[in-house]
Amino acid sequence: MKAYVIHGGGGIGELSLKDQDIPKPGPGEILVRMKANAINYRDLMMVKNGPVDGRIPNSDGAGLVEEVGAGVTAFKKGDRVVGTFFQNWDSGPIRDDVMGSAMGGAIDGMLCEYAVLTENGALPIPEHLSFEEASTLPCAGLTAWNCLIEAGGAAAGQTALLLGTGGVSIFAQQIAAAAGVRTILTSSSDDKLARAQSLGANEVINYRTTPDWDAEVARLTAGHGVDVVVEVGGAGTLAKSVEAVRIGGRISLVGVLTGGQMDPTTIMRKSVRLQGIYVGPKDMFSRMNAALVHSDIHPIIETVVDFKDAQDAYRLMESGQHFGKIVISI
């Protein structure tokens, strides 16, 4: 089979397509013939700064079951499946042992023609989704769901602040619209803001022309602030997010896109709940999928790149010009 492998610290240009043996599924495992991969910012960082030379990148992928190992009962050959980001996180709070099962990081990922998953590390693809759409769910989709609904606790009639128009934020916009959550979304591009409005964004802010966007959020919420923030920027935007959230509100921190420092005093004074989000467990994934089916949500894909041109997909991610997700077809 063909598989891309990382050469540690070599960058996108050193991501190499190699011939490898097709792996065999062991007891409790399934062999999946991959059909699509989706790229996350985390995958780009792994390719550019990969800690493990020879690692197959990408946490997110979908395909067809080719073979099942001994004892597998949940799947059969020909089933459409999507992998989970963590192969060892069924439910409950995250644990130390979960971290060692992150695909495309601690273990090999999905940017290959065949991949082995654990039986517990896969789910059926919702029937209304294509392989390309399903491949976007394990990281960005589930992170958005967790940030907004499960950890974020957003409910109909509340207001959420969404930063940017990458995969997590656009998923959050789609989920919020279906759940009756009002959204305020930021971007530096008026074109992207218009696209977000077509997905139901209630208010939009261009943070280049309105650098004090936290004050604009306060104005749009009559001085109260939003109930929840999906914070993808990191230290560089967190201080403004703290100003933009209401007293007793919630900030779901997922991104590290911007550098900087902040004074935590306001977090204490406003009794803000600031929580780091690292994707979510399998049972949460199942709940999200049920909601996607119920609301007929289809992930927003900016472009689909052929497997042989995978480097181009990473370069698009690096440019930051995409809206929603970037997918590699296999």
matplotlib code that plots the C-alpha trace (Angstrom):
import matplotlib.pyplot as plt

x = [0.0, 1.0, 1.3, 2.6, 5.2, 6.6, 10.3, 10.7, 11.2, 11.4, 8.3, 5.6, 8.1, 9.5, 6.2, 7.0, 4.8, 6.2, 5.4, 4.5, 2.9, -0.8, -1.3, -3.2, -5.9, -5.3, -7.9, -10.4, -9.2, -10.5, -8.6, -10.1, -9.5, -9.3, -11.4, -10.9, -8.8, -9.5, -6.7, -6.6, -4.2, -2.8, -2.0, -0.1, 1.9, 2.8, 4.0, 6.1, 7.4, 6.8, 8.1, 8.3, 10.3, 8.3, 4.9, 1.9, 0.0, -3.6, -6.1, -9.2, -10.3, -13.2, -13.4, -14.6, -14.0, -11.8, -11.2, -12.1, -9.9, -10.8, -13.7, -14.9, -18.7, -19.6, -18.4, -18.2, -16.5, -18.0, -19.2, -18.7, -16.7, -15.1, -12.2, -12.1, -9.3, -8.4, -8.5, -8.8, -11.4, -14.9, -16.5, -16.0, -13.2, -9.9, -7.3, -3.5, -3.8, -6.1, -3.3, -1.2, -3.9, -4.1, -3.9, -1.4, 0.6, 1.2, 0.4, 0.1, -2.7, -4.8, -3.0, -2.6, -4.5, -5.2, -5.3, -6.0, -8.4, -9.6, -13.2, -13.9, -12.0, -14.5, -18.1, -20.6, -20.7, -24.1, -26.0, -26.5, -22.8, -20.2, -16.8, -15.3, -17.9, -17.5, -13.7, -14.1, -16.0, -13.4, -11.4, -13.0, -16.6, -16.4, -14.3, -16.9, -19.7, -17.9, -16.9, -20.4, -22.8, -21.3, -18.5, -19.9, -23.5, -25.0, -28.8, -31.4, -31.7, -28.2, -25.3, -22.0, -18.9, -17.0, -13.6, -12.6, -13.9, -11.7, -13.1, -14.0, -15.6, -17.7, -18.8, -19.8, -21.8, -23.7, -24.4, -25.4, -27.9, -29.5, -29.7, -31.2, -28.0, -27.4, -23.9, -21.4, -18.6, -15.3, -13.0, -10.6, -12.4, -15.7, -16.2, -15.8, -18.2, -20.8, -20.4, -20.8, -24.0, -25.3, -24.9, -26.9, -24.4, -26.6, -23.9, -20.4, -17.4, -14.3, -11.6, -9.2, -11.5, -12.9, -9.8, -11.7, -14.0, -14.6, -16.2, -18.4, -19.5, -20.5, -22.5, -24.2, -25.2, -26.4, -23.4, -23.9, -21.4, -21.9, -22.7, -19.9, -16.8, -15.3, -11.7, -9.5, -6.9, -5.1, -3.1, -3.3, -7.1, -7.9, -7.9, -10.5, -12.6, -12.6, -13.8, -16.5, -17.9, -20.6, -20.1, -20.2, -19.9, -17.8, -14.8, -13.9, -10.2, -9.1, -6.7, -3.1, -3.0, -1.8, 1.0, 0.8, 0.3, -2.7, -3.5, -5.9, -7.4, -10.5, -11.2, -11.4, -13.4, -16.0, -16.1, -15.4, -15.1, -12.1, -11.8, -9.3, -11.0, -9.1, -11.7, -13.9, -14.8, -16.5, -19.9, -19.9, -19.1, -22.2, -24.4, -23.0, -23.7, -27.3, -27.7, -26.1, -28.6, -31.6, -30.7, -29.4, -26.1, -23.4, -19.9, -18.6, -15.6, -13.5, -11.7, -11.0, -7.4, -6.3, -4.1, -1.1, -1.3, -1.6, 1.2, -1.0, -3.7, -1.2, -0.1, -3.7, -4.1, -0.8, -2.1, -5.2, -7.3, -9.7, -13.3, -14.4, -12.5, -9.8, -10.1, -7.8, -9.5, -7.9]
y = [0.0, 3.7, 5.7, 9.2, 9.4, 12.4, 13.2, 14.9, 18.7, 18.5, 20.4, 19.9, 19.3, 16.4, 14.5, 11.4, 8.8, 5.4, 1.7, -0.3, -3.7, -3.8, -4.3, -7.2, -6.6, -8.4, -9.6, -6.8, -4.8, -3.9, -3.2, -0.1, 0.7, 4.5, 6.7, 10.2, 12.1, 15.6, 17.9, 19.8, 22.5, 19.9, 17.6, 20.5, 21.1, 17.3, 17.4, 20.5, 19.6, 15.8, 14.3, 10.8, 10.2, 7.8, 8.5, 8.4, 11.7, 12.7, 11.8, 11.9, 9.4, 7.4, 4.3, 0.8, -2.2, -4.6, -7.3, -7.9, -9.5, -12.2, -11.4, -8.4, -8.2, -4.5, -4.5, -6.6, -6.3, -3.5, -1.4, 2.4, 3.6, 6.7, 6.4, 8.1, 10.6, 8.7, 4.9, 4.3, 6.8, 5.3, 7.6, 9.7, 12.3, 12.1, 9.9, 9.4, 6.2, 7.9, 10.3, 7.5, 6.5, 9.8, 9.0, 10.8, 11.7, 9.0, 6.3, 6.1, 8.1, 7.7, 9.3, 5.9, 3.4, 1.0, 1.6, -0.6, 0.6, -0.9, -2.1, 0.5, 3.1, 3.3, 4.3, 3.8, 6.7, 8.5, 7.4, 11.0, 11.7, 10.9, 9.5, 13.0, 14.6, 11.9, 12.3, 15.8, 14.6, 13.0, 16.1, 19.3, 18.2, 16.6, 19.4, 21.9, 19.8, 19.5, 23.2, 24.4, 21.8, 19.3, 21.3, 24.6, 23.9, 26.2, 26.0, 27.5, 31.2, 31.6, 33.4, 32.0, 33.8, 31.9, 33.0, 32.6, 30.4, 27.3, 23.8, 24.0, 27.4, 26.6, 23.3, 25.2, 27.6, 24.8, 23.1, 26.4, 27.2, 23.8, 24.1, 27.6, 29.2, 32.8, 33.3, 36.2, 35.2, 37.0, 36.9, 39.3, 38.6, 40.2, 37.4, 34.7, 36.7, 36.7, 33.0, 32.5, 34.6, 32.2, 29.4, 31.3, 33.5, 36.2, 38.8, 39.1, 41.2, 41.9, 42.0, 43.9, 46.8, 46.4, 45.6, 46.2, 43.3, 42.5, 45.9, 45.2, 41.9, 43.7, 46.2, 43.4, 41.7, 44.9, 44.9, 41.4, 39.3, 36.0, 32.7, 30.7, 31.3, 28.8, 30.0, 28.8, 31.6, 30.9, 33.4, 36.1, 36.3, 34.9, 38.3, 39.7, 36.5, 36.9, 40.5, 39.3, 36.5, 37.2, 36.9, 33.2, 32.3, 29.6, 29.6, 26.4, 26.7, 24.6, 26.6, 27.7, 29.8, 33.0, 33.8, 36.2, 36.5, 37.6, 38.5, 36.0, 38.4, 39.0, 35.3, 35.2, 38.4, 37.3, 33.7, 32.5, 28.8, 28.3, 24.7, 23.2, 20.9, 18.0, 16.5, 14.0, 10.4, 7.9, 8.0, 11.8, 11.2, 9.0, 11.7, 14.3, 12.0, 11.5, 15.3, 15.6, 13.1, 14.7, 18.2, 16.9, 18.8, 18.4, 19.5, 22.5, 21.4, 24.1, 21.8, 18.1, 17.3, 14.0, 11.7, 12.2, 15.9, 15.7, 18.3, 20.9, 20.3, 21.1, 24.2, 25.4, 24.8, 26.7, 29.7, 30.1, 30.9, 28.1, 28.2, 25.1, 21.8, 20.6, 17.0, 14.5, 11.8, 8.4]
z = [0.0, -0.3, 2.9, 3.7, 6.4, 8.4, 8.5, 11.8, 11.5, 7.7, 6.9, 4.3, 1.5, 3.3, 3.7, 1.7, 0.0, 0.8, -0.1, 3.0, 3.7, 4.2, 7.9, 9.3, 12.0, 15.2, 17.7, 18.3, 15.3, 11.9, 8.6, 6.8, 3.2, 3.4, 1.2, 2.7, 5.2, 6.7, 7.8, 11.1, 12.2, 14.7, 11.7, 10.0, 13.2, 13.3, 9.7, 10.3, 13.7, 13.8, 17.0, 15.5, 12.3, 10.0, 11.6, 9.3, 9.9, 10.2, 12.9, 10.8, 8.2, 6.8, 4.7, 4.2, 6.4, 4.4, 7.1, 10.7, 13.4, 15.8, 18.2, 16.3, 16.3, 15.7, 12.1, 9.0, 5.6, 3.5, 6.4, 6.1, 9.1, 10.6, 13.0, 16.4, 17.2, 20.4, 19.9, 23.7, 24.9, 25.1, 27.7, 30.8, 31.5, 29.7, 31.3, 31.1, 29.0, 26.5, 25.4, 24.1, 21.6, 19.6, 15.9, 13.8, 16.9, 19.5, 17.0, 13.2, 11.6, 8.5, 5.5, 3.9, 1.7, 4.6, 8.3, 11.3, 14.0, 17.2, 17.2, 19.9, 17.9, 15.0, 14.4, 11.5, 9.1, 9.3, 6.2, 4.9, 4.8, 2.1, 3.0, 2.5, 4.8, 7.5, 7.5, 9.0, 12.1, 14.5, 15.5, 14.3, 14.4, 17.8, 19.2, 18.1, 19.6, 22.9, 23.0, 22.3, 23.7, 26.1, 27.9, 26.8, 27.9, 25.2, 25.0, 22.7, 23.3, 24.5, 22.6, 21.5, 20.3, 17.5, 16.5, 12.8, 10.0, 10.3, 10.7, 14.4, 14.2, 11.1, 12.6, 15.8, 13.6, 12.0, 15.3, 17.0, 14.2, 14.5, 18.3, 18.3, 19.8, 18.7, 17.3, 16.9, 14.6, 13.8, 10.8, 9.0, 5.7, 4.7, 2.1, 4.8, 7.1, 4.4, 4.0, 7.7, 7.6, 4.9, 7.5, 10.0, 11.9, 13.6, 13.9, 12.4, 13.2, 11.0, 13.6, 11.3, 10.9, 14.4, 16.5, 19.8, 18.9, 22.5, 23.0, 19.9, 21.4, 24.6, 22.5, 20.6, 23.9, 25.6, 27.8, 29.2, 27.2, 25.5, 27.4, 25.8, 23.7, 21.3, 21.7, 18.9, 19.0, 22.3, 24.3, 21.7, 21.7, 25.2, 27.0, 24.6, 24.9, 28.7, 28.3, 25.8, 27.9, 30.6, 34.3, 35.1, 31.4, 29.8, 27.5, 25.7, 24.8, 21.9, 19.7, 20.0, 16.8, 18.3, 20.8, 23.7, 27.4, 29.6, 33.1, 34.7, 37.1, 35.1, 34.8, 38.6, 39.0, 36.4, 37.7, 34.2, 33.6, 31.3, 30.1, 27.8, 25.2, 23.5, 21.2, 23.1, 23.8, 21.5, 23.3, 22.8, 19.1, 18.9, 20.4, 18.0, 15.0, 16.1, 16.2, 12.7, 11.4, 13.1, 11.7, 8.4, 8.9, 6.2, 7.0, 5.0, 2.8, 1.2, -1.2, -1.9, -2.9, -4.5, -2.4, -4.7, -4.1, -0.3, 0.2, -1.5, 1.2, 3.9, 2.1, 1.9, 5.6, 6.3, 4.2, 6.4, 3.3, 3.7, 5.0, 6.9, 6.1, 3.7, 2.6, 0.9, -1.2, -1.5]

ax = plt.figure().add_subplot(projection="3d")
ax.plot(x, y, z, "-o")
ax.set_aspect("equal")
plt.show()
